[in-house]
C-alpha cells in the first residue's frame, strides 16, 4: 500500500486531526486517510475492501492444500 509523508503541517491542523482520531478510536494515519477520502467524496469502507479482497481470492482458484491427518502426525511423532 502506498504511503504519504506530509511536511510543514500547521500545528492547528495536526492537533485537530489528532483530536478527531482519538474521538473516533483511530490512529493518526487512519484518520488522515478517512479525512482525505471524505474531502474527495470517496468511500473508504473497510467492509467493502475486505469483500473485494475475498472475491479476488475466490476468483484466483488457488489449489487446495492437502494437509496430513493430525492423528497420523501425532502417532508418527510418538513412535520416534
C-alpha positions as a printed Julia matrix, in Angstrom:
80×3 Matrix{Float64}:
   0.0     0.0    0.0
   1.4     3.44  -0.86
   2.38    5.82   1.92
   2.37    9.59   2.22
   4.54   11.95   4.23
   3.28   15.46   4.91
   5.8    18.16   5.76
   5.19   21.52   7.39
   1.65   20.72   8.51
   0.19   23.58  10.55
   0.05   22.72  14.27
  -3.66   23.58  14.43
  -4.46   21.14  11.62
  -2.31   18.42  13.19
  -3.92   18.92  16.6
  -7.43   18.83  15.14
  -6.64   15.66  13.2
  -5.22   14.12  16.37
  -8.37   15.02  18.35
 -10.62   13.52  15.68
  -8.53   10.34  15.62
  -8.78    9.97  19.38
 -12.53   10.6   19.35
 -13.05    8.04  16.54
 -10.66    5.47  18.11
  -8.35    5.55  15.09
  -4.65    6.0   14.58
  -3.5     9.33  13.2
  -2.74    7.69   9.84
  -6.18    6.05   9.68
  -7.87    9.35  10.49
  -5.85   11.14   7.82
  -6.97    8.6    5.21
 -10.62    8.87   6.26
 -10.48   12.69   6.28
  -8.84   12.82   2.84
 -11.38   10.36   1.42
 -14.29   12.37   2.8
 -12.81   15.57   1.42
 -12.55   13.99  -2.03
 -16.03   12.47  -1.67
 -14.7     8.9   -1.83
 -15.79    5.98   0.31
 -13.24    4.04   2.29
 -15.35    1.3    3.83
 -13.21   -1.47   5.33
 -16.04   -3.99   4.82
 -16.13   -3.24   1.11
 -12.35   -3.58   0.88
 -12.48   -6.96   2.67
 -15.31   -8.22   0.46
 -13.42   -7.18  -2.67
 -10.29   -8.95  -1.43
 -12.23  -12.13  -0.64
 -13.81  -12.03  -4.09
 -10.36  -11.73  -5.72
  -9.11  -14.67  -3.65
 -12.08  -16.81  -4.73
 -11.5   -15.85  -8.37
  -7.84  -16.84  -8.15
  -8.81  -20.54  -7.97
  -5.93  -21.46  -5.72
  -5.22  -25.17  -5.47
  -6.49  -26.86  -2.34
  -3.81  -27.79   0.14
  -3.59  -31.44   1.05
  -2.76  -31.48   4.73
  -1.78  -34.66   6.53
  -4.16  -36.14   9.08
  -3.42  -34.72  12.54
  -3.93  -38.09  14.24
  -1.39  -39.73  11.93
   1.09  -36.97  12.67
   0.7   -37.49  16.43
   1.11  -41.27  16.08
   4.22  -40.78  13.96
   5.67  -38.32  16.47
   5.04  -40.67  19.41
   6.69  -43.53  17.57
  10.02  -41.64  17.4
